[in-house]
Amino acid sequence: MSSQVSSAAPQRRFVLLSLARSGTTMAMRTIRHHPDVYVHMSPFARNANAGKQIEKRFHEAHLGVTQQDDPLDFLEKILAFSPGEPVVGFKMWWDQPFGRI
């Protein structure tokens, strides 16, 4: 992955929407090895590791933006953030509604 944040927005965005315990972590770990893909993993996770699911570079670029404050703004920023890769995405369980994060 590039060490600098690109000013260009990613060309393609994706969300892997699934049920829990369905293999999405393995799928996302595999996808993130592609040189043209930047993966945020699970930015809407409700567990104790949720803060570790989003890359440090995103937090540095968008200091103060959290999913609890404005979930839709957070979603837009997540899908617009890439250190340079043209494809960016994350995974989310179907029962993680924005209002219950």
Secondary structure, DSSP 8 states (H G I E B T S, - for coil): --SS--SS--SEEEEEEE-TTSSHHHHHHHHTTSTTEEE---TT--STTGGGGS-HHHHHHTTT--TTT-HHHHHHHHHH--SS-SEEEEEEETT--GGG-
